[in-house]
Amino acid sequence: MASNLPVPVAESGDIDLVLRQVLQDVLGLSSERVAELDAESGLFGHLPELDSMAVAGLLTEIEDRLDILIEDDEVDGEMLETFGGLITFLSDKRSDA
């Protein structure tokens, strides 16, 4: 029986791919928009789709797909400011696990 559960990833390059897929799935961004994101691309406050209501869904999906736990006190504007900043945060979380 096939499982629909996401497979946890270990490589930082995979984190990039997972984050891009989550942004597509949760925020409904097109694959073209997601492909254009680079380390300096703004997220919160720059993507209209990523409002305060969408943050919770985004982080929950990231936790599920990367098999990590993001504590409430870790969530701040800096971690969500840029695509690269979020990648760095997630890479650090994975290495701490």
N, C-alpha and C positions, 0 to 999 in steps of 0.2 A: 504494500500500500504506500503510495507516494505521500510525502508530507509537504504541506504548504508553508512550514515554518522556515524562516530565513536561516541560512547557514552563517554562523559567526565567522568573521574574517580576522586575520592577524596582521596583514601587511598594511603599511600606511598608504600605499597606492590604492589598495582596496577600499580604504576609508574614503578616499576621494570619490571613487565610483559609487559606493553605497550612499554617500551624502548627496551626490547628484541625483541618484535614483529616488531618494527620499524627497528631495525638493520637487521632483516631477510628480511623484505620487501624492504627497500631502498637499502641496500648494497648487498643483495642476499646471505647473510651468511646462512649456514645450521643451522638447529635447534640444531644439536649437538654442533657446535661451539658457538652458542649463549648460550646454556645451561651451557657451561663451564666457562662463564664469571663470575668473582667475583669482589668484590669492588676494588681490586688491579690490575685488568686486564687493560692493556693499550689500549687506543682507537686511538686517532690521533697520527700518527707516528708509531703505532704498528700494526694496521690493514691496509694492503695495499689497501683494498677496500675503506677506509675512507680517501680520499685525499681532497684537498681543494675544488674541484668541488663537491664532495659528501656532504660536510658539509652543504651547503645551503639546499639541498634536505632533508637531515636528520633533520635539525632544523625546516624546514617548516612542515614536517610530524609530528614531535613532537608537535609543536604548535597546529596543527589541532586536533590531537588525545587527547591532554591534555587540550585543550581550554585555552591556555596561549599565551602571546606575549613575545617573546624574542627580546629585543632591540639589535641593532647592537653593541652598546658599551658594552654589557654584554658578547659578544662572545669573548673568548680568549683561549689561549692554556691550561690554568689551568682547565677550566670547561670541556674541552674535553680530558684531559690527561688520566683519568681513568674512568672506568665504575662507580665506587663508587662516584667519583667527579661529574659526570654528574647526577647521581641519587640525590645527595645532592642538586645540583643547581636546579633541577626540583622540588624537594620537597619544597625548599624555595620559588620558584616561585608560586607553588600552594597555599602555606600558605599565601602568600602576596595578592593573588587574592581575 
